[in-house]
Amino acid sequence: MTTVTMNDDKKITIEQIGEIINENVKTEKDLMSINRFVIDAINRKRSEVAAVNAMKFSVGDEIKFNSSKQGRVVIATIKKINRKSANVIETSSGSVWRVGLDMLESV
């Protein structure tokens, strides 16, 4: 069960946050505002991870990532690092992929 630490160091579960929203948010407009806030938080977190990975990896590094399209882990070598993605060549097949920097992991 995932917990979130509040400003006062009190812990609350994701389920409790859902209950608070269900019990207290009355309009679709308010739900849309909460949704926008959550989407912005996700995008900020992905950008942070991408920035760290851009500094962490170099051309020629061997990496891995999960391919949701193929349902498997792909092992590849970085050929180029872009602002938000990397061009990689799969080790086993030679296929070229463009992968978000936030998805890369060290092998």
C-alpha positions in Angstrom: 0.0 0.0 0.0 1.6 3.3 -1.1 1.7 6.2 1.3 2.3 9.9 0.9 4.0 12.0 3.5 2.2 15.3 4.1 3.8 18.6 5.1 3.2 17.9 8.8 4.9 14.4 8.4 1.6 12.7 8.7 1.3 9.7 6.4 -1.8 9.1 4.2 -2.5 6.2 1.8 -3.5 6.7 -1.9 -6.7 5.0 -1.0 -7.4 7.6 1.7 -6.8 10.4 -0.8 -9.3 8.7 -3.1 -11.9 8.6 -0.3 -11.3 12.3 0.5 -11.9 13.2 -3.1 -15.0 11.0 -3.4 -16.5 12.4 -0.3 -15.6 16.1 -0.7 -15.4 16.9 -4.4 -18.8 17.8 -5.8 -18.4 19.1 -9.3 -16.9 17.9 -12.5 -14.9 21.1 -12.8 -13.2 20.5 -9.5 -12.4 16.9 -10.5 -10.9 18.3 -13.8 -8.7 20.7 -11.8 -7.5 17.8 -9.6 -6.8 15.8 -12.7 -4.8 18.6 -14.3 -2.8 18.9 -11.0 -2.0 15.1 -11.1 -1.0 15.2 -14.8 1.3 18.1 -14.2 2.9 16.3 -11.3 3.4 13.2 -13.4 5.0 15.3 -16.2 7.3 17.1 -13.7 8.5 13.7 -12.3 9.1 12.3 -15.7 11.1 15.4 -16.7 13.2 15.1 -13.5 14.0 11.4 -14.2 14.8 12.2 -17.9 17.2 15.0 -16.8 19.0 12.7 -14.4 19.2 10.0 -17.1 20.5 12.4 -19.7 23.5 13.1 -17.4 23.8 9.5 -16.3 24.0 7.8 -19.7 26.4 8.3 -22.6 26.5 7.2 -26.3 27.7 3.6 -26.4 26.2 2.7 -23.0 24.2 -0.6 -22.9 20.8 0.0 -21.4 17.5 -1.8 -21.0 13.8 -0.7 -21.1 10.4 -2.3 -20.9 8.5 -2.4 -24.2 4.8 -2.2 -23.5 4.1 -2.8 -27.2 6.0 -6.1 -27.2 5.6 -7.0 -23.6 9.3 -7.7 -23.0 12.5 -6.1 -21.8 14.7 -4.8 -24.6 18.5 -4.6 -24.3 20.1 -2.0 -26.5 23.1 0.4 -27.0 22.6 4.1 -27.0 23.5 5.7 -30.4 22.3 9.3 -29.7 20.9 11.2 -26.8 18.2 13.8 -27.6 16.6 16.3 -25.2 13.8 13.9 -24.1 14.6 10.6 -25.8 17.5 8.4 -26.9 18.0 6.6 -30.2 19.1 3.0 -29.4 19.9 -0.1 -31.3 18.6 -3.4 -30.0 21.4 -5.8 -29.3 19.7 -9.0 -30.5 18.0 -7.8 -33.7 19.6 -4.5 -34.7 16.2 -2.8 -34.5 16.3 1.0 -34.0 14.2 2.4 -31.2 13.5 6.0 -29.9 13.0 5.6 -26.2 12.1 8.2 -23.6 15.0 9.0 -21.3 12.7 8.3 -18.3 12.4 4.7 -19.4 16.1 3.8 -19.6 17.8 1.6 -17.0 21.4 0.5 -16.7 22.1 -3.1 -17.6 
